[in-house]
């Protein structure tokens, strides 16, 4: 389908596209120490529940931004836990981690959680 046809159909349906905004969410403190890279940028795992990776993503909705926090097992590549919130704060991330730990049997000292 061509661009002009999409424009015409959107105009007829009274729809308008949304342009992505410029990113500028986090600012690094130059005096803060960097966290150690315990996995040396190798995001593969030898077994389940050894390495979890996480991300925080903003999803634009008609009611405003919605933040998604998800944790994925690097071995199975399956989502272990996820949560959404109207605010991107520590509570969102910690709640997601609590749900993930409650859903899996993890032995102390065997898991690396990497963001």
C-alpha positions in Angstrom: 0.0 0.0 0.0 1.4 3.4 -1.0 2.1 6.4 1.2 -0.6 8.5 -0.5 -3.2 5.9 -0.1 -2.4 5.5 3.6 -2.6 9.3 4.0 -6.0 9.4 2.3 -7.4 6.5 4.4 -6.1 8.1 7.6 -7.6 11.5 6.6 -11.0 9.8 5.8 -10.9 8.1 9.2 -9.9 11.3 11.0 -6.6 9.7 12.2 -3.3 11.5 12.7 0.2 9.9 13.1 2.3 10.6 16.1 6.0 11.5 15.7 8.4 10.0 18.3 9.7 12.5 20.7 13.4 13.1 21.3 14.8 10.8 24.0 16.3 12.4 27.0 15.1 10.3 29.9 18.2 9.5 31.9 21.2 11.6 32.7 24.4 9.9 33.9 26.1 11.3 36.9 29.8 11.7 35.8 30.9 11.2 39.4 29.0 8.0 39.9 31.0 4.7 39.7 30.0 2.3 36.9 28.5 -1.0 38.0 30.8 -4.0 37.2 30.0 -6.0 34.1 29.6 -9.5 35.6 28.7 -11.1 32.3 31.4 -9.4 30.1 28.7 -8.4 27.6 27.9 -12.2 27.0 24.2 -12.5 27.4 24.0 -16.3 27.1 23.4 -18.5 30.0 24.3 -22.2 30.6 21.1 -23.0 32.4 17.7 -21.5 33.4 17.7 -18.9 36.2 21.4 -18.1 35.9 21.1 -14.8 34.0 18.1 -12.5 33.8 18.1 -9.4 31.7 15.7 -6.5 32.1 14.6 -3.4 30.2 12.3 -0.4 30.9 10.3 0.8 27.9 7.9 3.6 27.4 4.7 2.8 25.3 2.7 5.7 24.0 -1.0 5.3 24.6 -4.1 7.6 24.1 -4.1 8.2 27.8 -0.4 9.2 28.0 2.8 7.2 28.4 2.8 3.8 30.0 6.0 2.2 31.3 6.7 -1.5 30.9 9.3 -3.2 33.0 10.1 -6.8 31.8 12.6 -9.4 33.0 13.7 -12.2 30.6 15.6 -15.4 31.3 18.7 -15.4 29.0 18.7 -19.2 28.7 15.1 -19.8 27.6 14.5 -16.3 26.3 11.1 -16.3 28.0 9.7 -13.4 30.0 9.9 -14.3 33.7 7.8 -11.3 34.9 6.5 -7.9 33.7 4.7 -5.0 35.2 3.3 -1.7 33.9 3.0 1.7 35.5 2.3 5.3 34.7 5.6 6.2 36.3 9.1 5.0 35.6 10.4 4.7 39.1 12.2 2.3 41.4 8.9 0.8 42.6 8.1 -0.4 39.2 11.4 -2.2 38.7 11.5 -3.6 42.3 7.9 -4.9 41.9 8.8 -6.6 38.7 11.9 -8.2 40.3 9.8 -9.4 43.3 7.2 -11.1 40.9 10.1 -12.7 39.0 11.7 -14.1 42.2 8.3 -15.4 43.4 7.6 -17.2 40.1 10.9 -19.1 39.9 12.9 -21.2 42.3 16.3 -19.4 42.4 19.1 -20.6 44.6 20.9 -17.8 46.5 24.1 -16.7 44.8 23.4 -18.3 41.4 21.5 -15.6 39.6 22.8 -12.4 37.9 20.2 -9.7 37.2 21.5 -7.5 34.4 19.9 -4.3 33.2 
